[in-house]
Amino acid sequence: MFKPRIFVGVVGFSDVERHALNTVFRLSEDRDLSYEPWSPSVAAGAQAPLATAQVLLVDGQSAEAVLTHALERPPGQRLIWFGVDAPSHAWRVQDRPIVWSNVLRDLDAVHAACQVDSGYLDLDITLPALLVSDAGNSSAFERRALLVGVDAADAEVLRSGLTQANTPEIDVVSNTDMAVALMGRNAYSFAVFNLDDHQVDAWALAQLFSTRFPQAKSFALSETGGGLWDWWNRRRMLRNSKQAGVSALLERPLQARDLTPWIDQL
């Protein structure tokens, strides 16, 4: 059976945002409509890609973005611009910080637009409906927590605090794929991601979590999150945490006194 596939070109974006995009691409393989990063070069023996990407995601803050203003858009290609000063030929414009559910909506709308271009469909795709799963809706929202890459000591502190906050359902996972699977299966009100565990893609998972559960809170844990860390690196970590939708950055090993003020907000 033919499975529609949208080739996506990417210009600019931070490492955290590219991680999130790669996660979106990987997750889409299980959908009827999938996305694939577009590249003009292919390995020997591989199927040649389309001459141009069907959709181009452009970070308006990047140096390369200026070329998008000057270069003519290939026929049929949709341009989704992120930030200010979008060119007149941009198909969609999204504000920063990026709302990933809106990105998913627009990517799905590209396929509908291509169908319209081909004459297969006759519909208005200027205002598409949201295409996110019900798992992210408030009606499915429940008091359940997801702990990713958290060691036994930190998990014990978190379990104690979450029990006091009336969050008895707690899922603990140690790899990226399992975390992604649980986010697709359950609704969560809280999550913790250990940035120091290199076995999990914590940044991408945090971004995915904030997109799927916008009402939930998420924390990031790191040994380098404390006050003794140098100012510049801590500022960079805080900036990346904010971009990933993380509510708080806490130091490892986790202490109950540091966790309590945040647990009280659940």
C-alpha positions, -999 to +999 in steps of 0.1 A: +000+000+000+013+035-010+023+056+020+025+094+015+058+109+024+067+146+028+103+156+022+113+185+045+142+209+041+156+226+072+175+258+074+190+270+106+175+262+141+193+254+173+207+219+183+177+215+207+152+224+179+168+201+154+167+172+179+130+179+183+125+179+145+144+146+142+121+131+168+091+143+148+105+127+117+112+094+135+077+093+151+060+099+118+072+065+105+043+049+124+017+072+109-001+070+076+017+102+066+054+105+073+080+132+071+116+127+060+145+152+061+155+162+025+191+162+013+203+167-023+229+140-019+223+102-014+245+073-006+255+048-034+226+025-043+200+046-024+169+059-040+173+094-054+154+121-035+131+147-050+148+175-068+135+199-041+119+195-007+081+198-007+083+220+024+111+242+037+114+251+074+134+283+078+147+298+110+143+335+105+171+341+131+197+322+111+223+337+088+211+315+059+176+329+062+185+360+041+190+337+011+154+326+013+143+362+007+164+365-024+160+330-040+130+321-060+109+294-045+107+262-065+073+254-080+050+236-055+073+241-025+058+254+007+079+277+029+072+278+067+090+307+083+098+309+121+102+344+135+099+379+122+106+395+088+091+366+068+093+369+030+061+377+011+061+342-004+061+324+030+032+299+030+029+299+068+046+321+095+051+308+131+062+328+161+089+320+185+092+301+209+082+273+186+049+255+193+055+220+180+019+211+177+015+239+152+045+226+133+029+192+131-004+208+120+013+227+092+034+197+080+002+176+077-014+205+058+014+204+032+002+170+020-034+183+017-020+213-002-001+190-026-033+171-032-051+203-040-024+213-064-027+179-082-065+182-085-071+152-062-088+173-035-110+204-035-108+220+000-096+250+019-063+243+037-057+279+048-071+272+083-064+235+090-078+218+121-054+207+148-041+172+141-025+163+175-035+133+194-062+134+221-035+124+246-025+161+247-059+174+254-071+186+288-100+161+287-074+133+288-052+151+314-045+130+345-021+130+374+006+108+361+043+113+360+071+102+336+107+099+349+133+095+321+169+084+328+166+091+365+188+071+388+176+052+418+184+079+444+168+107+425+138+085+417+132+078+454+132+116+461+108+121+432+085+093+442+082+106+478+074+141+465+049+130+439+031+107+463+026+138+486+013+157+455-013+130+449+004+117+418+005+079+424+009+068+388+047+070+380+064+055+349+102+052+351+121+045+318+157+044+308+156+048+270+143+072+244+121+048+225+102+037+256+097+073+267+083+081+232+060+051+233+046+060+267+039+096+257+019+082+228+000+059+251-006+079+283-015+114+294+009+130+318+008+160+342+045+159+351+079+147+338+115+147+347+144+143+323+180+135+333+203+156+311+233+137+323+221+103+310+236+100+276+215+069+269+184+091+264+178+120+241+167+142+270+164+175+251+143+161+223+121+142+247+115+173+268+106+193+237+082+165+226+067+163+261+060+201+262+044+199+228+022+169+236+012+180+271+012+218+271-005+220+305+020+197+322+052+206+340+086+191+333+119+194+351+154+188+339+181+173+362+219+178+358+250+178+380+260+210+363+227+227+371+238+240+405+251+274+416+288+263+416+287+259+379+302+288+359+278+315+349+281+312+311+275+275+309+246+277+334+230+305+313+233+283+282+217+254+300+189+276+312+183+289+277+182+254+262+158+243+290+135+272+282+135+264+245+126+228+253+097+238+274+112+228+307+097+244+338+127+241+361+164+230+360+174+213+393+208+200+405+217+164+409+218+146+432+183+158+439+174+171+474+139+170+488+142+207+499+150+217+463+121+197+449+094+207+474+087+243+461+080+229+426+060+198+438+038+222+457+027+238+424+015+205+409 
